């Protein structure tokens, strides 16, 4: 198979303020694997976010390039046969231990497999119909009035859950504005991105904010064991996100829920394995985007057919990008994966605008 890489830089409509800094654009890497015999081309995406996961685009490119010779020798069996594909991915993981790089390769192989079978990925994963995945809307505004407007708009469009960044200033004021605008029936998820400096601060802040009937709070502090201690001290449900990549997160159940991402798990294959282990431990599962492009979002939506997340997923993020049409528009608070072969026809064109 032939390997081709294309770096892509995409601006956001407005900067997002998080505990780890301001995000105004995304650097993504489009990966293409082509089969000269069949003429099929599979696409995947690497979406590292260095401030979030400590991985740079350069590291991902080097890791994928290290797998180039191995991929060049791979034959069609690596696409059509599940065991052959898993063996190839295991060897890629040995050569390049960067999950985001492995995710891009894994997506491209699944995309090729679906095209070879003339079937969407969700069908290859055993589903009879495409799943309708409940999704939350992420509030981008950093002020009370803007957050309230976004919350009211989300409710009008059928979203039942919104996510609000906290540990960024005026948390209580923005939360109160969102609750007032969204009404009592709106589920509000908080995301601290580990921004509270200590366990004691996280416990105190969550107790202050919990009166607004919070659905859950993600990653109050960093570290699986620290999150477990905070969760034990709070009445509000706690979810682990960034720290879900730690081995300790899957050694035992640390809190109520776990947020899993395609890139951090090493692709669809790794996501399915991680979700199976998390459910075995008793976590509630939901999937989310690290502001991925449509290939990453589609991969998560397809995987949801097998995972069946318990909570609304953070996958409705493509509208945050400027200058590009959203190919996976939510409808009434849900998203469905494409019904065409593989990950979905035409998604790679989004990266070429």
Buried (B, 14 or more C-beta within 10 A) or exposed (E): BEBEBEBBEBBBEEBBBBBBEEBEEBBBBBBBBBBEEEEBBBBBBBBBBEEBBEBBBEBBBEBBBBBBEBBEEBEBEBBEBEEBBBBBBEBBBEBBEBBBBBBBBBBBBBBBBBBBBEBBBBBBBEBEEBBBBBBBBBBBBBEBEBBBBBBBBBBEEEBBBBBBBBBBEBBEEBBBBBBBBBEEEBBBBBBBBBBBEEBEBBBBBBEEBBEBEBBBBBBBBBBBBBBBBBBEBBEBBBBBBBBBBBEBBBEEBBBBBBBBBBBBBBBBBBBBEBBEBBBEEEBBBBBBBBBBBBBBBBBBBBBBBBBEBEBBBBBBBBBBBEEBEBBBEBEEBBBBBBEBBBBBBEBBEBBEE
